[in-house]
Amino acid sequence: MGFAWNQGGERRIVTAGHCLPDDGSLGTIPYGLRLYSTWKDGTGSVKLPGKSTTHGDSALVSMLNPKKPTASIFVGSATSASKRPVRRSWTRRAMPGDLYCVGGATSGQICNYEVGITEESWPLNNPDGSFAGTINKGQKGERLGSCSTGGDSGGPVYTIEPDGYVIAKGINSGGKSVGPLCASIFTDIDDVRRAYGGDVMKRR
């Protein structure tokens, strides 16, 4: 899961759309009710009803009781119980040179990704190697060392303030090794705001 999301006072979560691939529809998933997705399997980024453009790869989910999203994310290893509070989201879109971390259910927290290419279309594959779809306006970062992997999709992309608070930067769509580098593709948090309205839940 990505971030807890405040939509008109309702407590939601946002994750990757390709994890829940039905655009603009309702449907149940194990931990909640999928409200909308900007992704259609086999195609990729799609327009939500009433939108004039696509907004990457994300989904909005209403949690089922008694589960309540909170303004925090898990950090550390994949099995870590440690959390950091979320202060806010980035107010501008990603730019080359930005450093960030990715959190994933399989790999846990991986930091020191650096944004390189922005606002591009990127093909994504399923775990079996088949074509999943193309993400529009995707942001790409790279790092040396270990990579995020299968099962990390939908996790948070973020930066960490000196006092330990998290600033939300996006939603992870996928990663892979490219020679000695690890590549990371994510949906900008600005696209999530534009798709659904609202913003991340914030801990003051």
ZAVEXKE-537456 format. One line per 10 residues: number of its first residue (from 1); their letters; for each residue y, x, z negated of N, C-alpha, C. Coordinates in steps of 0.1 Angstrom, whole numbers, padded with zeros to 4 digits. Each point is the difference from the previous one (the first is absolute). Example, Ala and Ser with C-alpha at 12.3 -4.5 7.8 and 13.67 -1.06 7.14 Angstrom:
1) as) -0057 0132 -0078 0012 -0009 0000 0012 0009 0000 | 0011 -0004 0007 0011 0009 0000 0011 -0008 -0008;
% end
This chain:
1) mgfawnqgge) -0012 0008 0000 0012 -0008 0000 0012 0009 0000 | 0011 -0006 0005 0013 0008 0001 0009 -0002 -0012 | 0010 -0009 0001 0009 -0002 -0010 0001 -0015 -0004 | 0003 -0002 -0013 0003 -0014 -0004 0013 -0004 0007 | 0001 -0013 0004 0011 -0004 0008 0007 -0013 -0006 | 0013 0000 -0001 0007 -0011 -0005 0006 -0008 0012 | -0006 -0011 0003 0005 -0009 0011 0005 -0013 -0006 | 0013 -0001 -0001 0006 -0012 -0005 -0004 -0004 -0014 | -0003 0010 -0008 -0004 -0002 -0014 -0015 -0001 -0001 | -0008 0000 0011 -0014 -0001 0000 -0006 0015 0000;
11) rrivtaghcl) -0010 0002 -0008 -0006 0013 -0002 -0012 0002 0010 | 0003 0008 0011 -0010 0002 0010 -0004 0015 0000 | -0009 0004 0010 -0002 0014 0002 0000 0002 0016 | 0003 0012 0004 0000 0003 0014 -0010 0012 0002 | -0007 -0001 0011 -0011 0010 0003 0001 0001 0016 | -0010 0007 0005 -0001 0002 0015 -0005 -0013 0007 | 0006 -0003 0010 -0004 -0012 0008 -0014 0001 0006 | -0003 0013 0004 -0013 0001 0007 -0012 -0001 -0010 | 0003 0000 -0013 -0010 -0003 -0010 -0003 -0015 -0001 | 0010 -0008 0005 -0002 -0014 -0001 0005 -0006 0014;
21) pddgslgtip) -0007 0002 0011 0005 -0001 0013 0000 -0015 0006 | 0009 -0008 -0005 0003 -0013 0006 0015 -0002 -0001 | 0007 0000 0011 0015 -0001 0000 0004 -0014 -0003 | 0010 -0001 -0009 0007 -0013 -0002 -0009 -0011 -0005 | -0011 0003 -0007 -0009 -0010 -0004 -0003 0000 -0015 | -0006 -0010 -0005 -0005 0000 -0014 -0015 0003 0000 | -0004 0006 -0011 -0014 0004 -0002 -0002 0006 -0013 | -0012 -0002 -0005 -0003 0006 -0014 -0006 0014 0002 | 0003 0009 -0009 -0007 0013 -0001 -0004 0001 -0015 | -0008 0010 -0003 -0005 0001 -0014 0010 -0001 -0011;
31) yglrlystwk) 0012 0006 0001 0009 0000 -0011 0012 -0009 0002 | 0000 -0007 0011 0012 -0009 0001 0000 -0008 0013 | 0011 -0006 0003 0001 -0009 0012 0010 0008 0010 | -0006 0003 0012 0008 0006 0010 0010 -0010 0005 | 0013 0003 -0001 0010 -0009 0005 0004 0003 0015 | 0003 0013 0002 0004 0004 0014 -0005 0014 0002 | -0002 0003 0013 -0003 0014 0004 0008 0003 0013 | 0005 0012 0001 0007 0004 0013 -0010 0007 0009 | -0013 -0002 -0002 -0010 0007 0008 -0010 -0009 0005 | -0005 0002 0013 -0011 -0007 0006 -0010 0010 0005;
41) dgtgsvklpg) -0012 -0002 -0005 -0011 0010 0003 -0002 0000 0015 | -0001 0012 0006 -0002 0002 0014 0013 0001 0008 | 0011 -0005 -0006 0013 0001 0006 0009 0010 -0008 | 0002 -0003 -0013 0009 0009 -0008 0011 -0009 -0005 | 0012 0006 0000 0012 -0006 -0006 0003 -0013 0009 | 0003 -0011 -0007 0004 -0012 0006 0012 -0006 -0007 | 0007 -0009 0007 0011 -0007 -0006 -0004 -0011 -0009 | 0006 -0001 -0011 -0002 -0011 -0009 0009 -0012 0006 | -0004 -0013 -0004 0007 -0011 0005 0015 0001 -0004 | 0009 -0002 0010 0014 0000 -0002 0006 0014 0001;
51) kstthgdsal) -0008 0011 0002 0005 0013 0001 0002 0004 0014 | 0010 0008 0003 0003 0004 0014 -0007 0014 0003 | -0006 0007 -0010 -0006 0012 0003 -0012 0002 -0010 | -0008 0010 0003 -0011 0003 -0009 0004 0009 -0012 | -0008 0000 -0010 0004 0007 -0012 -0012 0008 -0006 | -0006 0008 0009 -0010 0009 -0005 -0014 -0006 -0003 | -0005 0005 -0011 -0014 -0004 -0005 0000 -0003 -0015 | 0002 -0013 -0003 0001 -0003 -0014 -0006 -0015 -0002 | -0003 -0003 -0012 -0004 -0014 -0004 0006 -0003 -0013 | 0004 -0013 -0002 0005 -0005 -0012 -0011 -0009 -0007;
61) vsmlnpkkpt) -0003 0003 -0012 -0011 -0007 -0007 0005 -0006 -0013 | -0004 -0012 -0003 0002 -0007 -0013 -0012 0002 -0009 | 0002 0006 -0011 -0011 0003 -0009 -0006 -0012 -0006 | -0013 0000 -0002 -0007 -0012 -0007 0001 0002 -0015 | 0002 -0010 -0007 0000 0001 -0015 -0014 0004 -0005 | -0001 0008 -0010 0011 0004 -0009 0006 0013 0003 | -0002 0005 0012 0005 0013 0004 0015 -0001 0003 | 0008 0009 -0006 0014 0000 0002 0005 0014 0004 | 0007 0001 0012 0005 0013 0004 0011 0005 -0009 | 0001 0013 -0002 0011 0005 -0008 0007 0011 0007;
71) asifvgsats) 0012 0004 -0005 0009 0009 0007 -0005 0015 -0003 | -0012 0003 0004 -0005 0013 -0002 -0011 0003 0010 | -0004 0013 0002 -0011 0004 0008 -0008 0010 -0007 | -0013 0000 0004 -0009 0011 -0005 0003 0013 0006 | -0001 0011 -0007 0002 0013 0005 -0011 0009 -0005 | -0001 0012 0006 -0011 0009 -0004 -0012 -0002 0009 | -0012 0003 -0005 -0012 -0001 0007 -0003 -0015 0003 | -0010 -0002 0008 -0004 -0013 0004 -0005 -0008 -0012 | -0005 0007 -0010 -0006 -0007 -0012 0010 0000 -0012 | 0012 0005 0002 0010 0002 -0010 0005 -0014 -0005;
81) askrpvrrsw) 0003 -0001 -0013 0006 -0012 -0005 0015 0001 -0003 | 0005 0012 0004 0014 0003 -0002 0009 -0008 0010 | 0011 -0005 -0005 0010 -0007 0009 0014 0006 -0001 | 0008 -0003 0010 0014 0003 0000 0007 -0013 0003 | 0012 -0002 -0006 0008 -0012 0002 0008 0001 0014 | 0002 -0011 0006 0007 0000 0013 0015 -0004 -0003 | 0009 0008 0004 0014 -0002 -0003 0006 -0009 0011 | -0003 0003 0012 0006 -0007 0012 -0006 0004 0012 | 0004 -0004 0012 -0004 0004 0013 0011 0009 0006 | -0004 0008 0010 0009 0007 0007 0010 -0009 0008;
91) trrampgdly) 0013 0004 0000 0010 -0009 0007 0002 0004 0014 | -0006 0011 0005 0001 0004 0014 -0014 0002 0005 | -0001 0000 0013 -0013 0002 0007 -0004 0015 -0001 | -0012 0003 0002 -0005 0014 -0001 0007 0009 0011 | 0003 0012 -0004 0006 0010 0009 -0008 0013 0000 | 0000 0007 0011 -0007 0013 0000 0005 0009 -0011 | -0010 0006 -0006 0003 0009 -0012 -0003 -0007 -0013 | -0001 -0013 -0001 -0002 -0007 -0012 -0014 0004 -0005 | -0001 0003 -0013 -0013 0003 -0007 -0005 -0013 -0007 | -0013 -0002 0000 -0005 -0012 -0007 -0015 0002 -0005;
101) cvggatsgqi) -0004 -0010 -0008 -0014 0000 -0004 -0007 -0013 0005 | -0013 0001 0001 -0008 -0011 0004 -0010 -0003 -0011 | -0002 -0012 -0004 -0010 -0004 -0010 -0011 -0008 0007 | -0013 0003 -0003 -0011 -0007 0007 -0011 -0002 -0010 | -0008 -0011 0003 -0011 -0003 -0008 -0012 0010 0000 | -0001 0007 0011 -0010 0010 0002 0004 0014 -0004 | 0012 0004 0004 0005 0014 -0002 0009 0002 -0012 | 0005 -0011 -0006 0010 0001 -0010 0014 0004 0006 | 0008 0007 -0009 0013 0004 0004 0000 0013 0008 | 0006 0001 0012 0002 0012 0007 0015 0001 0004;
111) cnyevgitee) 0006 0011 -0004 0014 0002 0002 0003 0011 0010 | 0013 0002 0002 0005 0011 0009 -0002 -0003 0015 | -0001 -0013 0003 0001 -0003 0015 0015 0001 0003 | 0002 0004 0013 0014 0001 0005 0001 -0008 0013 | 0010 -0010 0000 0002 -0008 0011 0004 0009 0012 | -0006 -0003 0012 0003 0008 0012 0005 -0010 0011 | -0009 -0008 0005 0004 -0009 0011 0002 -0014 -0006 | 0010 -0007 0004 0003 -0013 -0005 0001 -0010 0011 | -0002 -0013 -0004 0002 -0012 0009 -0008 0001 0013 | -0012 0004 -0001 -0009 0001 0012 -0012 -0009 -0001;
121) swplnnpdgs) -0006 -0002 0011 -0013 -0008 0001 -0011 0009 -0002 | -0010 -0004 -0008 -0012 0009 -0003 -0012 -0009 0001 | -0010 0005 0007 -0013 -0008 0000 -0008 0003 -0013 | -0006 -0010 -0005 -0008 0002 -0012 -0015 -0004 0003 | -0009 0007 -0006 -0014 -0003 0002 -0007 -0005 -0012 | -0010 -0008 0001 -0009 -0005 -0010 -0009 0012 -0006 | -0006 -0002 -0011 -0008 0011 -0006 -0011 0004 0010 | -0005 -0009 0008 -0011 0003 0010 0005 0007 0013 | 0014 0002 0000 0006 0007 0012 0005 -0010 0011 | -0003 -0013 -0002 0005 -0010 0010 0015 -0002 -0002;
131) fagtinkgqk) 0006 -0005 0011 0014 -0002 0000 0004 -0012 -0009 | 0009 0002 -0010 0004 -0010 -0009 0013 -0007 0005 | 0009 0007 0006 0013 -0005 0004 0010 0011 0000 | 0012 -0004 0005 0011 0010 0000 0011 -0005 -0009 | 0004 0009 -0009 0011 -0003 -0009 0013 0004 0007 | 0010 -0010 0000 0013 0003 0006 0009 0005 -0011 | 0010 0008 0003 0010 0005 -0009 -0006 0008 -0012 | -0012 0006 0003 -0006 0007 -0011 0007 0013 -0003 | -0001 0004 -0013 0005 0013 -0004 -0011 0010 -0002 | 0002 0012 0004 -0011 0010 -0001 0004 0012 -0008;
141) gerlgscstg) -0009 0004 -0009 0003 0012 -0008 -0012 0009 0001 | 0001 0013 -0004 -0011 0010 0001 0001 0009 -0013 | -0011 0005 -0003 -0001 0010 -0011 -0012 0010 0003 | 0000 0011 -0007 -0011 0009 -0001 -0009 -0004 -0011 | -0013 0001 0001 -0009 -0002 -0011 -0008 -0013 0002 | -0004 -0006 -0012 -0008 -0012 0001 0007 -0012 0006 | -0007 -0009 0006 0005 -0012 0007 -0003 -0013 -0007 | 0008 -0010 0002 -0004 -0013 -0003 -0011 -0004 0010 | -0009 -0010 -0004 -0011 -0002 0008 -0003 -0015 0000 | -0012 -0004 0006 -0004 -0014 0000 -0001 -0006 -0014;
151) gdsggpvyti) 0005 -0012 -0001 0001 -0006 -0013 0014 0001 -0007 | 0008 0009 0006 0014 0002 -0006 0010 -0009 0006 | -0004 -0006 0011 0010 -0009 0007 0005 -0011 -0009 | 0012 -0004 0001 0006 -0010 -0008 0006 0005 -0013 | -0002 0013 -0003 0006 0006 -0012 0015 0002 0001 | 0006 0003 -0011 0015 0003 0000 0004 0013 0006 | 0011 0000 0006 0007 0013 0005 0013 0000 -0008 | 0002 0012 -0007 0011 0000 -0010 0005 0014 -0002 | 0011 0001 -0007 0006 0012 -0005 0001 -0001 -0016 | 0000 0011 -0007 0001 0000 -0014 0013 0006 -0005;
161) epdgyviakg) 0007 -0007 -0008 0012 0005 -0006 -0002 0010 -0011 | 0010 0008 -0003 -0003 0010 -0011 -0004 -0006 -0013 | 0004 -0012 -0003 -0003 -0007 -0013 -0014 -0007 0001 | -0007 0001 0012 -0013 -0006 0001 -0001 -0013 0007 | 0012 -0006 0002 0000 -0013 0007 -0003 0001 0015 | -0006 -0010 0005 -0004 0000 0015 0010 -0008 0008 | 0003 0006 0012 0008 -0007 0010 -0009 -0004 0012 | -0001 -0013 0003 -0009 -0004 0010 0005 0004 0014 | -0009 0006 0008 0004 0004 0014 -0007 -0007 0011 | -0012 -0005 -0003 -0007 -0007 0010 -0015 -0004 -0004;
171) insggksvgp) -0007 -0004 0010 -0014 -0004 -0002 -0009 0009 0010 | -0010 0006 -0006 -0009 0009 0008 -0008 -0008 0010 | 0000 0005 0012 -0009 -0006 0011 -0012 0009 0003 | 0001 0013 -0002 -0012 0008 0002 0004 0015 0001 | -0010 0008 0000 0002 0014 0001 -0012 0007 0006 | 0002 0012 0005 -0011 0008 0006 0004 0014 0001 | -0010 0009 0002 0002 0014 0002 0004 0003 0015 | 0010 0008 0002 0005 0004 0013 0001 0015 0000 | -0011 0007 0003 -0001 0015 -0001 0001 0003 -0015 | 0009 0009 -0004 0002 0004 -0014 0008 -0010 -0008;
181) lcasiftdid) 0006 -0010 0007 0009 -0009 -0007 -0007 -0014 -0002 | 0005 -0007 -0010 -0003 -0013 -0002 0011 -0009 0004 | -0003 -0010 0008 0010 -0010 0005 -0001 -0013 -0008 | 0011 -0006 -0003 0001 -0012 -0007 0010 -0010 0008 | -0005 -0012 0002 0008 -0010 0006 0003 -0011 -0010 | 0013 -0005 -0001 0003 -0010 -0009 0010 -0010 0005 | 0000 -0012 -0005 0010 -0010 0003 0012 0002 -0010 | 0012 0001 0006 0012 0002 -0009 0002 -0012 -0009 | 0004 0003 -0012 0003 -0011 -0010 0011 -0010 0006 | 0009 0006 0008 0010 -0009 0006 -0006 -0011 0009;
191) dvrrayggdv) -0011 0004 0007 -0007 -0010 0008 -0007 -0011 -0008 | -0005 0004 -0012 -0006 -0010 -0009 0011 -0010 -0005 | 0012 0006 -0004 0011 -0009 -0004 0004 -0010 0011 | 0001 0006 0012 0004 -0009 0012 -0010 -0010 0003 | -0013 0003 -0002 -0011 -0009 0004 0000 -0012 -0010 | 0001 0002 -0013 -0003 -0010 -0010 0012 -0004 -0008 | 0011 0008 0000 0010 -0002 -0009 -0004 0005 -0014 | 0009 0000 -0009 -0003 0005 -0013 0000 0016 -0001 | -0006 0005 -0010 0000 0014 -0002 -0011 0004 -0010 | -0003 0012 -0003 -0009 0004 -0010 0004 -0005 -0013;
201) mkrr) -0010 -0003 -0009 0003 -0003 -0014 0004 0013 -0007 | 0010 -0001 -0008 0007 0012 -0006 -0001 0000 -0015 | -0003 0012 -0005 0000 0003 -0014 0013 0007 -0004 | 0008 -0006 -0009 0013 0007 -0003 -0002 0009 -0012;
% end
